Amino acid sequence: MNLFQAIVLGMVQGLTEFLPISSSAHVQIVSELMKVPGLADTNSATTAFIATIQLGTEAAVLLYFGKDIIRLVKAFFAGLFNKAARATADFKMALYVLIGSIPVGVAGLMFRHFIEDTVRNLWVISFTLIFFGLVLLVADRLGSKAKSVDQLTTKSAIGFGLGQMLSLIPGVSRSGASISFGLFAGFNRASAARFSFLIGIPAVLTSGLLQFSQSYPNLEQEALAGTVVATATSFVVGYLVIAGLLKYLAKGSFLPFVIWRVLVGLTLLVLLTLGVVAA
């Protein structure tokens, strides 16, 4: 992987991680189109690379929501030792974040190898981009958008978590799936996106650190340098995207992202059929 390829993949990761269009799908598609050595050859290498550069975008989440996260962590530990503290909104929110993180963690441990070896191919990605794009469209049109993040319950936190769990399937989109649930459950767009970003932190950080620790000993110096550059790039771009998306969702809809997903999915189907790219 050369410097240009690393920067491009980092930008793709940063641009697509928080938009409901599937970062893993776009990184895999772009790496295949650029014929990045190692990534275009094996699914396991692609999975490890994507999980690692996601650390950059999750660092962006930690920075952007830093004050909120610190407040929630303090409230959570205070609630462990103080009954009165468990009644606070911050303790409940921290608890909901943990609850929402459980499904994807359990499913990831159970189906990790199946996903890496079987499901991660461009045929699957093309169909999931289209199908879950249409799911997002329906959710955005039918949801009441009446609830704010302050109206979360244990039941809705589990629902967000189950939505995030679906993102283990390449092309689904972690934010897209969990946001879709939030919209179906009546949450407004910004609140659904905000909670989606928060519940992604434990799972993505754990997955990224695990994948990096396992792949680091086998990385050549050039590959390691490329991964570091891509991760740093995804951090910078990801931070800007979070700020822009939350501002946009205060008034805008998800329709542009639905259109993009469907167009990319259809284009990918054509390229696969013509043999321009390999699955």
LUMFI-455663 format. One line per field, with one value per atom (N, C-alpha, C): x, y, z. Coordinates in steps of 0.05 Angstrom, whole numbers, always signed. Atoms other than C-alpha are relative to their C-alpha. Example, Ala and Ser with C-alpha at 12.3 -4.5 7.8 and 13.67 -1.06 7.14 Angstrom:
2
x +18:+246:+18:-16:+273:-15
y -24:-90:+24:-24:-21:+22
z +0:+156:+0:-1:+143:+14
This chain:
279
x +17:+0:+18:-16:+30:-14:+10:+19:-27:+24:-33:-24:+21:-74:-9:+7:-71:-17:+16:-96:-28:+26:-152:-18:+16:-176:-7:+6:-171:-22:+21:-213:-27:+24:-264:-12:+9:-268:-12:+9:-275:-26:+24:-328:-24:+23:-371:-7:+5:-365:-26:+23:-419:-24:+23:-461:-12:+13:-512:+3:-5:-479:+20:-18:-432:+29:-29:-358:+14:-14:-336:-4:+6:-371:+17:-14:-339:+31:-29:-269:+7:-6:-273:-3:+3:-299:+24:-22:-246:+27:-25:-190:+1:+0:-212:+5:-4:-215:+29:-28:-146:+20:-17:-120:+22:-19:-88:+12:-12:-37:-8:+8:-61:-29:+28:-130:-18:+17:-156:+2:-5:-130:-15:+11:-159:-21:+22:-223:+10:-9:-188:+18:-17:-136:-17:+18:-192:-15:+15:-231:+18:-19:-169:+6:-6:-152:-23:+24:-223:-4:+4:-228:+20:-22:-161:-4:+2:-174:-26:+24:-242:+8:-9:-201:+3:-3:-188:-27:+27:-262:-12:+11:-279:+15:-14:-225:-13:+15:-263:-25:+24:-326:+7:-9:-288:+6:-7:-263:-25:+23:-329:-20:+18:-371:+15:-17:-315:-12:+12:-351:-24:+23:-414:+10:-10:-374:+12:-12:-335:-22:+22:-400:-15:+14:-433:+17:-17:-373:+0:+1:-372:-27:+27:-447:-3:+3:-442:+14:-15:-388:-12:+14:-424:-24:+24:-486:+6:-7:-449:+1:-5:-437:-21:+19:-494:-28:+27:-567:-14:+13:-590:+10:-12:-542:-11:+11:-576:-25:+24:-637:+5:-6:-601:-2:+2:-610:+26:-26:-535:+6:-5:-530:-17:+17:-589:+10:-10:-559:+25:-24:-492:-8:+9:-529:-12:+12:-568:+22:-22:-503:+13:-11:-475:-19:+20:-539:-1:+1:-541:+25:-25:-469:+2:-3:-481:-6:+7:-516:+22:-21:-461:+25:-23:-407:-3:+6:-439:+0:+1:-455:+27:-26:-386:+18:-16:-353:-9:+12:-400:+4:+1:-399:+24:-22:-333:+12:-14:-300:-18:+19:-363:-2:+2:-368:+25:-25:-295:+3:-5:-294:-22:+22:-363:-16:+19:-405:+14:-14:-352:+8:-6:-357:-18:+13:-380:-28:+27:-442:-19:+16:-469:-3:+0:-449:-19:+17:-485:-30:+28:-551:-7:+6:-545:-1:+1:-530:-27:+26:-594:-23:+23:-640:-1:+1:-620:-2:+5:-620:-30:+29:-694:-13:+10:-705:+3:-4:-675:-20:+20:-721:-27:+26:-783:+0:-1:-760:-1:-1:-747:-27:+26:-815:-22:+21:-857:+4:-5:-823:-13:+14:-859:+20:-21:-793:-8:+10:-826:+17:-16:-777:+28:-27:-712:+17:-17:-652:-5:+7:-677:-22:+22:-735:+7:-9:-693:-10:+7:-714:+18:-16:-682:-8:+10:-726:+10:-10:-706:+30:-29:-632:+6:-4:-637:-6:+6:-670:+22:-22:-615:+23:-21:-566:-4:+6:-600:+4:-5:-598:+30:-29:-523:+11:-9:-515:-2:+3:-540:+23:-22:-481:+24:-21:-436:-1:+2:-462:+10:-12:-419:-21:+18:-457:-24:+24:-511:+3:-6:-479:-9:+6:-474:-18:+18:-503:-26:+25:-554:-20:+19:-583:-11:+9:-585:-18:+16:-612:-27:+26:-666:-18:+16:-689:-11:+8:-689:-23:+21:-732:-26:+24:-781:-12:+10:-785:-10:+11:-804:+19:-19:-739:+6:-6:-720:+28:-24:-662:+25:-24:-610:+4:-2:-625:+7:-7:-623:+29:-28:-556:+19:-17:-527:+3:-1:-545:+14:-14:-521:+30:-29:-452:+10:-9:-448:+1:-1:-466:+21:-20:-415:+28:-26:-357:+11:-12:-348:+6:-3:-357:+23:-20:-314:+28:-26:-257:+10:-9:-255:+8:-6:-258:+26:-23:-206:+26:-24:-156:+7:-5:-165:+12:-10:-155:+28:-27:-95:+21:-19:-62:+7:-4:-71:+15:-12:-48:+27:-25:+9:+26:-25:+61:+7:-5:+52:+1:+0:+50:+29:-26:+109:+0:-3:+136:-17:+16:+103:-30:+28:+36:-8:+6:+40:-1:+0:+58:-26:+25:-1:-24:+23:-49:-1:-2:-25:-10:+8:-33:-31:+29:-103:-16:+14:-124:+0:-2:-99:-18:+16:-134:-30:+29:-200:-8:+6:-196:-7:+4:-191:-26:+24:-244:-25:+23:-290:-10:+9:-291:-16:+15:-313:-27:+25:-366:-21:+19:-397:-13:+11:-404:-19:+16:-432:-26:+24:-481:-21:+19:-512:-14:+12:-522:-20:+18:-553:-26:+23:-600:-20:+19:-631:-24:+22:-671:-1:+0:-650:-9:+9:-674:+23:-20:-637:-2:+4:-660:+25:-24:-593:+17:-16:-559:-13:+14:-613:+6:-5:-603:+29:-28:-527:+3:-3:-533:-11:+12:-579:+17:-16:-536:+26:-25:-472:-5:+7:-506:-5:+6:-532:+25:-25:-466:+18:-16:-430:-10:+11:-477:+7:-8:-462:+29:-29:-387:+7:-4:-390:-9:+11:-433:+18:-18:-385:+28:-27:-325:+21:-19:-294:+13:-11:-285:-7:+4:-279:-14:+15:-325:+18
y -24:+0:+25:-24:+66:+23:-22:+134:+10:-10:+156:-18:+19:+93:+1:-1:+99:+25:-24:+171:-2:+4:+154:-18:+19:+95:+13:-13:+137:+21:-20:+192:-14:+15:+140:-9:+9:+111:+24:-23:+180:+11:-11:+203:-18:+19:+140:-13:+14:+115:+9:-11:+161:+5:-2:+169:-28:+26:+113:-14:+11:+85:-23:+23:+31:+7:-5:+48:-25:+25:-25:-6:+5:-31:+18:-19:+32:-5:+6:+15:-24:+24:-54:+5:-6:-28:+16:-17:+26:-15:+16:-22:-19:+18:-70:+16:-16:-15:+10:-9:+10:-23:+24:-62:+4:-4:-47:-27:+26:-103:-10:+12:-150:+3:-4:-119:-12:+10:-138:-30:+29:-209:-17:+17:-234:+15:-12:-221:+5:-4:-230:+25:-24:-176:+25:-23:-129:+5:-3:-142:+12:-11:-129:+29:-28:-65:+18:-16:-38:+4:-2:-54:+18:-16:-20:+30:-29:+45:+12:-11:+50:+12:-12:+67:+30:-28:+134:+14:-13:+149:-1:+2:+125:+20:-21:+172:+27:-25:+227:+2:+0:+206:+8:-5:+207:+30:-29:+278:+17:-17:+305:-1:+4:+276:-2:+3:+280:+8:-10:+322:-18:+17:+279:-27:+26:+214:+1:-3:+238:+2:-3:+258:-26:+26:+191:-20:+19:+152:+6:-8:+191:-8:+7:+181:-30:+29:+107:-11:+10:+94:+11:-10:+139:-16:+16:+98:-28:+26:+34:-1:-1:+57:+18:-18:+105:-4:+6:+86:+25:-24:+158:+8:-8:+168:-17:+17:+111:+11:-12:+153:+24:-23:+207:-8:+4:+215:-9:+8:+208:-29:+28:+142:-18:+16:+115:+0:-1:+139:-17:+17:+106:-30:+27:+42:-8:+6:+46:-4:+3:+55:-28:+26:-8:-22:+20:-47:-1:-1:-24:-11:+11:-48:-30:+28:-119:-18:+18:-151:-3:+2:-133:-14:+13:-156:-30:+29:-224:-13:+11:-235:+1:-1:-212:-22:+23:-264:-26:+25:-318:-5:+3:-304:+13:-15:-268:-14:+14:-322:-6:+4:-336:+25:-25:-263:+5:-5:-258:-18:+20:-321:-4:+7:-325:+25:-22:-261:+24:-25:-208:-3:-1:-206:+21:-23:-153:-6:+7:-191:+5:-5:-190:+30:-29:-117:+15:-14:-96:-2:+4:-126:+13:-12:-102:+31:-29:-31:+9:-7:-30:-5:+8:-67:+17:-16:-31:+30:-28:+35:+5:-2:+23:-2:+2:+3:+27:-27:+70:+20:-18:+106:-3:+5:+73:+10:-9:+87:+30:-30:+160:+11:-10:+167:-6:+9:+129:+8:-6:+147:+26:-25:+199:+22:-19:+233:+18:-16:+256:-3:+5:+227:+12:-9:+257:-22:+19:+220:-3:+1:+236:-20:+18:+188:-29:+28:+125:-17:+20:+63:-25:+25:-5:-14:+13:-33:+13:-13:+19:-2:+3:+13:-28:+27:-62:+0:-2:-45:+13:-12:+2:-19:+19:-52:-22:+20:-104:+11:-12:-55:+1:-1:-45:-28:+28:-121:-8:+6:-125:+10:-12:-82:-18:+20:-143:-11:+8:-160:+22:-21:-121:+14:-16:-65:+10:-8:-57:+29:-26:+4:-1:+0:+6:+23:-23:+76:-2:+2:+63:-19:+20:+1:+9:-8:+29:+26:-23:+96:-7:+9:+60:-10:+9:+26:+24:-24:+93:+15:-14:+124:-16:+17:+65:+3:-2:+73:+28:-26:+146:+22:-21:+182:+19:-19:+244:-7:+8:+240:+5:-7:+276:-18:+17:+236:-29:+27:+170:-2:+0:+188:+3:-5:+213:-26:+25:+149:-22:+19:+107:+3:-5:+140:-9:+7:+129:-30:+29:+55:-14:+12:+43:+1:-4:+65:-26:+24:+2:-22:+23:-48:+6:-6:-12:+2:-2:+4:-28:+27:-68:-16:+15:-97:+10:-11:-49:-6:+7:-60:-29:+29:-135:-7:+6:-137:+11:-12:-91:-16:+16:-132:-26:+26:-195:+3:-4:-166:+14:-16:-121:-17:+16:-177:-9:+9:-197:+22:-22:-128:+7:-10:-107:+30:-28:-37:+18:-16:-8:-2:+4:-39:+14:-13:-13:+30:-29:+57:+8:-6:+55:+0:+2:+33:+24:-23:+89:+25:-24:+142:-1:+3:+115:+6:-4:+115:+30:-29:+187:+16:-14:+210:-3:+5:+177:+15:-15:+212:+29:-28:+282:+3:-1:+270:-7:+9:+233:+21:-21:+290:+21:-20:+339:-10:+12:+291:-1:+1:+282:+27:-27:+357:+8:-7:+366:-15:+17:+308:+7:-7:+326:+27:-26:+398:-4:+5:+372:-13:+15:+324:+16:-17:+381:+7:-7:+396:-19:+16:+349:-29:+28:+279:-19:+20:+214:-7:+7:+213:+1:+0:+234:-25:+24:+175:-25:+22:+127:-1:-1:+149:-9:+7:+142:-30:+28:+72:-16:+15:+48:+3:-4:+79:-16:+15:+48:-30:+28:-19:-9:+7:-20:+1:-3:+4:-24:+23:-51:-25:+23:-103:-2:-1:-81:-6:+5:-81:-29:+28:-150:-18:+16:-177:+1:-3:-149:-10:+10:-176:+21:-22:-107:-2:+5:-123:-28:+27:-189:+0:+1:-209:-5
z +0:+0:+0:+1:-21:+15:-15:+12:-12:+13:-39:+6:-5:-30:+30:-28:+46:+6:-4:+44:-11:+13:-4:+17:-16:+39:+27:-25:+102:-4:+6:+69:-4:+5:+46:+27:-27:+117:+15:-15:+148:-11:+13:+98:+4:+1:+102:+27:-25:+174:+13:-15:+202:-18:+18:+140:-3:+1:+133:-27:+27:+70:+1:-4:+98:-7:+4:+107:-9:+7:+102:-30:+29:+34:-17:+16:+7:+1:-2:+33:-16:+15:+3:-30:+29:-64:-10:+9:-69:+0:-1:-47:-24:+23:-102:-26:+24:-155:-2:+0:-135:+0:-1:-130:+22:-21:-63:+8:-7:-49:+28:-25:+5:+6:-6:+13:-22:+22:-56:-3:+4:-47:+21:-21:+19:+16:-16:+58:+29:-28:+126:+2:-1:+109:-2:+2:+88:+26:-25:+152:+21:-20:+195:-5:+7:+157:+7:-6:+162:+30:-29:+236:+12:-11:+249:-6:+7:+211:+12:-14:+246:+27:-25:+308:-4:+6:+274:+2:+0:+264:+28:-28:+335:+17:-14:+361:-5:+7:+325:+17:-17:+363:+29:-28:+429:+4:-2:+414:-2:+5:+388:+24:-23:+445:+26:-24:+496:+26:-24:+547:+9:-6:+542:+11:-8:+548:+28:-27:+609:+21:-18:+642:+4:-2:+627:+16:-14:+652:+30:-28:+717:+13:-11:+726:+4:-1:+712:+25:-23:+765:+26:-24:+814:+7:-4:+804:+11:-9:+819:+31:-29:+891:+15:-13:+903:-13:+10:+896:-12:+10:+887:-27:+26:+829:-23:+21:+792:-12:+10:+783:-19:+17:+744:-30:+29:+668:-11:+11:+656:+6:-6:+692:-18:+17:+653:-29:+28:+587:-2:+1:+604:-1:+0:+619:-27:+26:+554:-22:+19:+515:+3:-5:+547:-10:+9:+534:-30:+29:+462:-14:+12:+452:+2:-5:+475:-25:+22:+414:-21:+21:+363:+11:-12:+412:+0:-2:+423:-28:+27:+349:-14:+12:+328:+9:-10:+372:-12:+10:+347:-30:+29:+273:-15:+12:+261:-24:+21:+219:-24:+22:+179:-17:+15:+161:-17:+14:+142:-24:+21:+100:-20:+17:+70:-9:+6:+73:-12:+10:+57:-29:+29:-19:-13:+12:-67:-10:+7:-90:+23:-24:-19:+5:-5:-11:-19:+20:-75:+8:-7:-51:+27:-26:+21:-2:+4:-2:-10:+11:-42:+20:-18:+6:+25:-25:+70:-6:+7:+33:-2:+2:+18:+28:-27:+91:+14:-11:+112:-11:+12:+63:+13:-12:+92:+29:-28:+163:+2:+0:+147:-7:+9:+114:+21:-17:+165:+30:-28:+231:+9:-9:+274:+6:-6:+293:+24:-23:+358:+25:-24:+409:-2:-2:+432:+14:-13:+460:+29:-28:+530:+6:-3:+518:-5:+4:+510:+23:-20:+547:-4:+3:+558:-26:+24:+503:-25:+24:+453:-3:+1:+471:-12:+11:+456:-30:+28:+390:-16:+13:+371:-3:+0:+390:-21:+20:+346:-28:+26:+289:-6:+3:+300:-6:+5:+301:-29:+28:+230:-17:+15:+209:-3:+4:+216:-28:+28:+147:-17:+16:+98:-18:+17:+63:+14:-15:+116:+10:-12:+151:+30:-29:+227:+7:-6:+232:-14:+16:+177:+13:-12:+211:+26:-27:+281:-2:+5:+256:-10:+11:+217:+22:-23:+281:+15:-15:+317:-13:+14:+263:+1:-2:+263:+28:-28:+339:+7:-5:+332:+8:-8:+348:-23:+21:+310:-12:+15:+260:+16:-15:+302:+24:-24:+365:-7:+9:+327:-8:+8:+297:+24:-24:+363:+16:-16:+401:-16:+17:+342:+2:-2:+346:+27:-27:+422:+4:-5:+422:-18:+17:+367:+13:-12:+412:+12:-13:+456:-20:+18:+399:-20:+20:+347:+12:-13:+396:+6:-8:+421:-25:+25:+350:-13:+13:+323:+15:-16:+380:-2:+3:+375:-27:+27:+300:-4:+3:+304:+15:-16:+359:-13:+14:+318:-26:+26:+252:+2:-3:+278:-3:+2:+286:-29:+27:+213:-21:+19:+182:-8:+10:+139:+6:-7:+153:-18:+19:+90:+6:-6:+107:+26:-26:+179:-3:+5:+155:-14:+14:+107:+18:-18:+161:+19:-18:+208:-15:+16:+153:-5:+5:+135:+25:-25:+208:+8:-6:+219:-18:+19:+156:+7:-7:+177:+24:-24:+244:-7:+7:+214:-16:+17:+160:+16:-16:+208:+19:-18:+258:-15:+16:+204:-9:+10:+179:+23:-23:+249:+4:-4:+258:-22:+23:+188:-1:+2:+192:+21:-21:+259:-6:+8:+234:-23:+23:+169:+9:-8:+204:+17:-15:+244:-18:+19:+180:-24:+25:+124:+5:-1:+108:-9:+8:+92:-29:+28:+20:-17:+16:-10:+4:-7:+26:-12:+12:+2:-30:+29:-70:-6:+3:-63:+3:-5:-34:-24:+22:-90:-25:+23:-144:+1:-4:-116:-2:+1:-107:-28:+27:-178:-18:+15:-207:+6:-8:-168:-13:+13:-195:-30:+28:-266:-4:+2:-255:+6:-6:-224:-23:+23:-281:-24:+23:-333:+5:-6:-296:+4:-4:-285:+27:-27:-211:+8:-10:-176:+27:-25:-119:+24
